[in-house]
Amino acid sequence: MPTPLYDSLQALAARGPLRLDMPGHQGKPLPGGPLWPSGIDFTENGATGDLFGEEADAIQAAERLWADRFGFDACLFLTGGSTQGIHAGLAMLTGAGGRAVVDRGSHRSVHHALALLDLAPHFLLRPWLAEDGVAGPILPETVDDALRRHPGCSTVCITSPTYYGVLSDIPAIAQVCHAHGARLMVDGAHGAHLPFLGYTGFQAADVVVMSAHKTLPAPGQTALLLANGVGLAELQRWGAVYGTSSPSYVLMAALDAVRDHMEGEGTARYQETARLTQALRRRWPSLRERDGLALDPARLTLSSPDGFALGEALRRRDIYTELSDRGHVVSILTCATGAAEVGRLERALAETGLTGPCAFCPPPPEPPQAVLTPRQALFAPRARALLADSLGRIAACQIAPYPPGVPVIAPGETIEKKHLAYLREIGYNKRHCDIIQPREEWNHEAHHRYHQL
Ligand SMILES: Cc1ncc(COP(=O)(O)O)c(C=O)c1O
């Protein structure tokens, strides 16, 4: 099976080159043991390729294999996680200034990108699935309505799947976007395994970002920026704005090797994991697929009358899940999870006796009024305050409890009575948050910085 980048780095390392360049270990083992495969940890040296370069090289060959496998025109390797891809993708699609239609439940990297690009968001809200205590999918009609009301918006950005494994109908949403002349970017950070399980929905989008490291057997920070209708040069241009100029060859080679692994054994194992997940969902109270609710086949969202206690009880047994909240415990099951791991989880679940119907999770209130743009809120002087004492103040950060996993209050929005009442109801109001410091308290430097915007 071809792994062009990994093979070329191995071949170069085997020749015993004299390395008088970066990284500083120059190919020797790191002190303290076999922590890092320094032998293939090169820099751009004329023989190793250049992630952001024009010439066809082993990196581009490896990226091409990913693009073809996932059905996209181009793929750029990312060594700064999906965070890098989200910043790059939004900058590429929207430019600076203007407006975008954005999933309210977006990851903080999207909210940061809005601020840095000075974009004003029109948020897409998700239906609340009361029985499950989670937000449902973004509906195509919600996107259609937003684009009708804001015809100047040429970019729509949604997350699919969500942390809880909820998939939106990307092809239907893409069709709506394209009918309005808009482009669709999908934060698929949690979905890099899905195409290997036969899911083809991502291909309908214009830009998709995926974290290989979240659901594939790949090292931290590895991710992919995939696009249709846009060439590699454009992806490189924007990837370089937000990425390091010294991308790790080990991480890039791992992306090459993991795709190859997934072409064979990895996919067979993942299919088995999907079967194990379905069986777990049947045996334990959990979020289940039904008409109108499509789920990531390998995400296990257990329900519990006290999800925090269940998460803690599992931790005490050295079982570390991805997320616990008031009514759920979310586990990421991957091709690295086999029957032995599932057995251990099930024995622990039985011991805890803490699974059951989901604790009552009330729907989040309507978002508050935005009085500052995300950019103004990011750069304004801020102060730390107890949420319970922040009535009428403007939030300088996202206040995003799980669930809903959607900011109840986003940066630049006023903290209103109903939001505090909701946060009190779900036990979240004892926390601290960043609020915009009142103008009277700004010093000269703060005024200066803010007015430079
Ligand atoms: C939905 C979503 N998008 C983007 C990201 C950022 O991904 P990364 O950690 O790979 O930068 C995350 C991280 O948790 C996420 O959950």
The ligand as an ORCA input file, in Angstrom:
! r2SCAN-3c Opt
* xyz 0 1
  C     -16.481     20.443     17.370
  C     -15.025     20.755     17.490
  N     -14.441     21.493     16.536
  C     -13.143     21.813     16.568
  C     -12.342     21.390     17.614
  C     -10.889     21.755     17.617
  O     -10.152     20.622     17.276
  P      -8.599     20.472     17.571
  O      -8.502     20.130     19.021
  O      -8.180     19.359     16.670
  O      -7.941     21.753     17.257
  C     -12.903     20.624     18.645
  C     -12.076     20.198     19.771
  O     -12.506     19.629     20.741
  C     -14.276     20.301     18.589
  O     -14.867     19.576     19.544
*
